[in-house]
Amino acid sequence: MSLRLVLRTAAFAVLSTLLFAPAAMAAGGLIRDTEIEADIHRMMTPVWDAAGLDPDAVHVYLLDDDQINSFVAGGQNIFINTGLVRRAKTPNMLIGVLAHESGHIALGHLTRAAEAMKNASIEGIVAMVLGAAAAVASHSDEGGAAMLPGALVAERAWLRYSVTQEASADEAALGYLDRTHQSARGLLKFFERLQTEELLEGEHLNPYLRDHPLTSQRIEYVREHVAHSPYSNVSDPPQYVAMLKLIKMKLAAFLSPPGTMLARYPASDNSLLARYARAIAYYRIPELDKALPIVDGLIRDHPHNPFFEELKGQMLFENGRVKEAIAPYDAAVRLDPGAPLLRISRAQVYIESQQPQLDKTAIADLKEALRSEDKDNQAWHLLAIAYGRDGQKGEAALALAEEALAAGKKRDTLMEAARAEGLLPKTSTSYARAEEIKREARELKERKVGD
């Protein structure tokens, strides 16, 4: 969907649908949005290239939390709070922070707890980081978040870097910015703001400061670099400025009260951002009679933009007009066939439309999406449904085993993998995968990770 919230509660409940649910929102909820993630990816690709990282292997995820924070966990996954994005005055500030986090990845600072997170879903990683695992471990034996010892999660020790590691990540980030001819002023301004907060808040540290110890020496090092770098006065590219404006608008439109957005973007403002914001606000009220004409106008004026088609599909789908949602989702996937979240959303619409002739396309969409979104529990669940409806019972059981493995549910994993083995040809690659899943689940059991 256009903006997808995965809810994290104290018991690590995940929304059973892809629907955006602002009324049920919890701090720390994982937000997925194709357009926002794509724009951040475009801004960061030069930095990741400079860092020697494969841009296609690095993922940036947003958390619905107004505090300033970012961190790396579960491999090449960078998590960033909406509060940090909201306070980024320029793209350069956001890029500087993400360049620092990329330094931690490139320098191999992520070995602690890496094994425990190897099979965790993204939702599970978020739950671990936010301390939900301890609650789940004590109240339920089915919790996918119970992947680390509760005390370790509660202490967040594995997220904390030493001052030496922080300094080396700073140095790496500055090198990436220089090699891509970008200014480090944004990173310096971010550190200076944190330093001011540190002095004012004392023991009540900002989460970023708790996990990333900041020293005056580090700030001075970045300040010295800015004073001598030939790129310190380079301005942000206009396209980056436009991207950040859109990201901030879209987050506000989905996370703020609709009335606030309608006041901020009155009908007299005919800019693209204003029209986009009003369309989202009216859809959330919901007043589709006002939202749909606006989004139709955006589609007419920008026929190559997949995200306006996606938004129209979401409006229709979430208001029970499932079959009408198919055409805009088809258009969105046609315009951006490489976007896995669009394919997952379209597959859900196909499945919900109860049209058997669409099941095979839904399966194809989900298999393609899971090539890069293999930790997405919902996609595995949808794939199991589509396979079941298509009569492929063995593949359905295998998809349920994948879902259970990503959620850390060892018993369910073993049960579904065994069921898949009983239904699949022994010479098939799917049978071999079922055996592999059973081995991975047993390894988790031996390490006492998961349920």
Sequence and secondary structure as in RCSB ss.txt:
>XXXX:A:sequence
MSLRLVLRTAAFAVLSTLLFAPAAMAAGGLIRDTEIEADIHRMMTPVWDAAGLDPDAVHVYLLDDDQINSFVAGG
QNIFINTGLVRRAKTPNMLIGVLAHESGHIALGHLTRAAEAMKNASIEGIVAMVLGAAAAVASHSDEGGAAMLPG
ALVAERAWLRYSVTQEASADEAALGYLDRTHQSARGLLKFFERLQTEELLEGEHLNPYLRDHPLTSQRIEYVREH
VAHSPYSNVSDPPQYVAMLKLIKMKLAAFLSPPGTMLARYPASDNSLLARYARAIAYYRIPELDKALPIVDGLIR
DHPHNPFFEELKGQMLFENGRVKEAIAPYDAAVRLDPGAPLLRISRAQVYIESQQPQLDKTAIADLKEALRSEDK
DNQAWHLLAIAYGRDGQKGEAALALAEEALAAGKKRDTLMEAARAEGLLPKTSTSYARAEEIKREARELKERKVG
D
>XXXX:A:secstr
  SEEE   TT    SSS   GGG  TTEEEE HHHHHHHHHHHHHHHHHTT  GGG EEEEEE  S  EEE SS
SEEEEEHHHHHH SSHHHHHHHHHHHHHHHHTT   TTHHHHTT  HHHHHHHHTTHHHHHHHH SS TTTTS H
HHHHHTGGG   HHHHHHHHHHHHHHHHHTT  SHHHHHHHHHHHHHHHHHTTS  HHHHHS   HHHHHHHHHH
HHH TTTT    HHHHHHHHHHHHHHHHHHS HHHHHHHS TT  SHHHHHHHHHHHHHTT HHHHHHHHHHHHH
H TT HHHHHHHHHHHHHTT HHHHHHHHHHHHHH TT HHHHHHHHHHHHHTT GGGHHHHHHHHHHHTTT TT
 HHHHHHHHHHHHHTT HHHHHHHHHHHHHHTT HHHHHHHHHHHHHHS TTSHHHHHHHHHHHHHHHHHHTT  
 
